[in-house]
């Protein structure tokens, strides 16, 4: 059930970004779609950009883990 909601939220963000594409700032998903073309795709740059995008999602929680755990345990104790 959670996976379904997560998919719907990501898909909605993607569609909204495609529709409102006039701005200079856009999500990573739209940037990744720029590497996919009708006639040919660019797998090398696509994979490199995907690894960079995933890297920030993986590294940030690892660096902030101590603060996240402290905040969760502090809010759980009254």
Buried (B, 14 or more C-beta within 10 A) or exposed (E): EEEEEEEEEEEEEBEEBEEEEEEEEBBBBEEBBEBEEEEEEEEEEBEEBEEEBEEEEEEEEEEEEEEEEEEEEEEEEE
